[in-house]
Amino acid sequence: MTRTTVVFDFGGVITTSPFDAFNRMEAERGLPRDLVRRINTVNPDTNAWAQFERAEIDEARFDTLFAEEARALGYDLPGRDVLALLSGDLRPALVEALDRLRAMGYRLGCITNNVPAGHGAQMSPTARKAEAIAAVMARFDHVVESSKVGVRKPDPRVYTMACDALGVRPEECVYLDDLGINCKPAAALGMLAIKVTSAEQALADLEQALGLGAGALTTPSRAAG
């Protein structure tokens, strides 16, 4: 099967992972490592995080509900403190890869679980950062945002939405995400799923998945001389 389309998660793939920021905050406050991740695994389809990513609650309600979920586990952690850490930093190598893929003729999609907070699609803390993110988002042929469509990963419907909008079958797609739980439904639908652990690994695996030569997405271009 020829893979004509590459679909990306955004946070943790095109940008650094918010979980890195969560871990730093947990260490600074003397909280258990991966506490935020642990809170979000309790009732994962109905908890505060899930509701907020589907835009079923507002920021103030999320702050309250998340704090209640943290207290149920014995910890003091307001939801607003977590929201402040959501927006990661762009990975230049991934942005460059988007441009190269477009030049090669691949269709590009994005499926992002996000919340109606901050500025723009990636919950940026400032309008300036949101503008930089928007410039990258513009490279995709279609973007599916959980907070706009009311469906979030790993619900299989969100992957089908992306494929329908891009006019492709799942079997034509490579999908990249930093969370294994989000890769599984993509693979079940027929996508070739890549779990991202680093920018270098993601690009090397993507080159292999597309049958490109090693370095096709990463080797610096020669300047015209």
C-alpha positions as CSV (number, residue, x, y, z in Angstrom):
1,M,0.0,0.0,0.0
2,T,1.4,3.4,-1.0
3,R,1.3,5.9,1.8
4,T,0.3,9.2,0.3
5,T,-0.6,11.1,3.5
6,V,1.1,11.8,6.8
7,V,-1.1,12.7,9.8
8,F,0.6,14.3,12.9
9,D,-0.3,14.8,16.5
10,F,0.9,18.3,17.4
11,G,1.8,18.6,21.1
12,G,4.7,16.1,21.8
13,V,5.4,15.7,18.1
14,I,5.6,19.0,16.3
15,T,6.3,20.6,19.7
16,T,8.0,19.4,22.8
17,S,5.8,17.3,25.1
18,P,3.8,19.1,27.8
19,F,4.5,16.0,30.0
20,D,8.1,17.2,30.2
21,A,6.8,20.5,31.7
22,F,4.5,18.6,34.0
23,N,7.4,16.5,35.3
24,R,9.5,19.6,36.0
25,M,6.6,21.2,37.9
26,E,6.0,18.0,39.9
27,A,9.7,17.9,40.9
28,E,9.7,21.5,41.9
29,R,6.6,21.0,44.1
30,G,7.7,17.7,45.6
31,L,4.9,15.9,43.9
32,P,5.2,12.3,42.6
33,R,6.5,12.1,39.1
34,D,3.8,11.7,36.5
35,L,1.1,12.8,38.9
36,V,-0.7,14.7,36.2
37,R,-0.7,11.7,33.9
38,R,-2.0,9.5,36.8
39,I,-4.9,11.9,37.5
40,N,-5.8,11.9,33.9
41,T,-6.0,8.1,33.8
42,V,-8.8,8.0,36.3
43,N,-12.1,7.9,34.4
44,P,-10.3,8.8,31.2
45,D,-13.4,9.4,29.2
46,T,-15.3,11.5,31.7
47,N,-12.7,13.2,33.9
48,A,-12.1,17.0,33.8
49,W,-9.4,16.7,31.1
50,A,-11.6,14.7,28.8
51,Q,-14.5,17.1,29.2
52,F,-12.3,20.1,28.6
53,E,-10.8,18.6,25.5
54,R,-14.3,18.1,24.1
55,A,-15.2,21.7,25.2
56,E,-17.9,20.5,27.4
57,I,-16.7,22.6,30.3
58,D,-15.0,26.0,30.6
59,E,-11.6,26.9,32.1
60,A,-13.0,27.8,35.5
61,R,-14.9,24.5,35.8
62,F,-11.8,22.6,34.7
63,D,-9.8,24.3,37.4
64,T,-12.3,23.2,40.0
65,L,-12.8,19.6,38.8
66,F,-9.1,18.9,38.2
67,A,-8.3,20.1,41.7
68,E,-11.0,17.8,43.1
69,E,-9.6,14.9,41.2
70,A,-6.1,15.7,42.6
71,R,-7.5,15.9,46.2
72,A,-9.1,12.5,45.7
73,L,-5.6,11.1,45.3
74,G,-4.3,13.1,48.2
75,Y,-2.6,16.0,46.5
76,D,-3.2,19.8,46.1
77,L,-2.9,20.8,42.4
78,P,-5.2,23.3,40.8
79,G,-6.2,22.8,37.2
80,R,-5.0,26.3,36.2
81,D,-1.5,25.4,37.2
82,V,-1.5,22.5,34.7
83,L,-3.0,24.6,31.9
84,A,-0.2,27.1,32.2
85,L,2.2,24.3,31.1
86,L,0.3,23.0,28.0
87,S,2.1,24.9,25.2
88,G,5.4,23.2,24.2
89,D,8.2,24.7,22.1
90,L,8.3,24.1,18.3
91,R,10.8,21.5,17.1
92,P,12.5,23.1,14.1
93,A,13.4,19.7,12.6
94,L,9.7,18.7,12.5
95,V,8.7,22.0,10.9
96,E,11.3,21.6,8.3
97,A,10.1,18.0,7.7
98,L,6.6,19.3,7.0
99,D,7.9,21.6,4.3
100,R,9.9,18.8,2.7
101,L,6.9,16.4,2.8
102,R,4.7,19.1,1.1
103,A,7.4,19.6,-1.5
104,M,7.4,15.9,-2.2
105,G,3.7,15.9,-2.8
106,Y,2.4,14.3,0.4
107,R,-0.9,15.4,1.9
108,L,-0.6,16.5,5.5
109,G,-3.1,16.3,8.3
110,C,-3.1,17.0,12.0
111,I,-5.2,15.6,14.9
112,T,-4.8,17.5,18.1
113,N,-6.5,17.1,21.5
114,N,-6.7,20.6,22.8
115,V,-8.7,22.8,25.1
116,P,-10.4,26.2,24.8
117,A,-7.8,28.0,26.9
118,G,-4.9,30.3,26.1
119,H,-4.3,31.7,22.6
120,G,-4.9,29.6,19.5
121,A,-5.0,25.9,18.7
122,Q,-2.1,25.0,21.0
123,M,-3.2,27.0,24.1
124,S,-0.3,29.4,23.7
125,P,0.5,31.7,26.7
126,T,0.9,34.7,24.4
127,A,-0.5,36.0,21.1
128,R,3.0,36.1,19.6
129,K,3.6,32.4,20.3
130,A,0.1,31.6,18.9
131,E,1.0,33.4,15.7
132,A,4.1,31.2,15.3
133,I,2.0,28.1,16.0
134,A,-0.6,29.2,13.5
135,A,2.1,29.6,10.8
136,V,3.0,25.9,11.3
137,M,-0.7,24.8,11.4
138,A,-1.2,26.5,8.0
139,R,1.1,23.8,6.5
140,F,-1.5,21.1,7.1
141,D,-4.2,20.4,4.5
142,H,-6.6,19.8,7.3
143,V,-6.5,20.1,11.1
144,V,-8.9,18.3,13.5
145,E,-9.1,20.0,16.9
146,S,-10.9,18.0,19.7
147,S,-12.3,21.2,21.3
148,K,-14.0,22.2,18.0
149,V,-15.4,18.8,16.9
150,G,-16.3,17.5,20.3
151,V,-14.4,14.2,19.8
152,R,-11.0,13.4,21.2
153,K,-8.3,10.8,20.7
154,P,-8.3,7.9,21.2
155,D,-11.9,7.8,20.0
156,P,-11.6,6.1,16.5
157,R,-14.1,8.6,15.1
158,V,-11.6,11.4,15.2
159,Y,-9.2,9.6,12.9
160,T,-12.0,8.8,10.5
161,M,-12.9,12.5,10.5
162,A,-9.4,13.4,9.5
163,C,-9.3,10.8,6.7
164,D,-12.6,11.9,5.3
165,A,-11.5,15.6,5.3
166,L,-8.3,14.7,3.6
167,G,-10.1,12.5,1.1
168,V,-7.9,9.4,1.8
169,R,-8.4,5.9,3.3
170,P,-6.6,5.1,6.6
171,E,-4.4,2.6,4.7
172,E,-2.9,5.5,2.8
173,C,-1.8,7.2,6.0
174,V,1.1,7.3,8.3
175,Y,0.2,8.6,11.8
176,L,2.6,10.0,14.4
177,D,1.7,10.5,18.1
178,D,3.7,10.5,21.3
179,L,1.1,8.5,23.2
180,G,0.7,4.8,22.5
181,I,-2.9,4.9,23.5
182,N,-3.6,7.2,20.6
183,C,-1.5,5.2,18.2
184,K,-3.5,2.0,18.8
185,P,-6.8,3.0,17.2
186,A,-5.0,4.6,14.3
187,A,-3.3,1.3,13.6
188,A,-6.5,-0.6,14.1
189,L,-8.1,1.4,11.3
190,G,-5.2,0.6,9.0
191,M,-2.9,3.6,9.5
192,L,0.8,2.9,9.9
193,A,1.3,4.3,13.4
194,I,4.6,5.7,14.8
195,K,5.0,6.3,18.5
196,V,7.2,9.3,18.9
197,T,9.8,9.4,21.6
198,S,12.1,12.1,20.1
199,A,12.4,14.2,17.0
200,E,15.3,12.2,15.7
201,Q,13.5,8.9,16.1
202,A,10.2,10.2,14.6
203,L,11.9,11.4,11.5
204,A,14.0,8.3,11.0
205,D,10.9,6.1,11.4
206,L,8.9,8.3,9.1
207,E,11.6,8.1,6.4
208,Q,11.5,4.3,6.6
209,A,7.7,4.2,6.6
210,L,7.5,6.2,3.5
211,G,10.3,4.4,1.7
212,L,12.5,7.5,1.7
213,G,16.2,7.5,1.9
214,A,17.9,8.0,5.2
215,G,18.3,11.7,5.8
216,A,15.6,12.7,3.2
217,L,13.8,14.7,5.9
218,T,16.8,15.8,8.0
219,T,19.9,16.3,5.8
220,P,20.6,20.0,5.5
221,S,19.9,21.4,2.1
222,R,22.9,22.5,0.1
223,A,23.0,26.3,-0.4
224,A,23.1,27.4,-4.0
225,G,26.6,28.5,-4.8
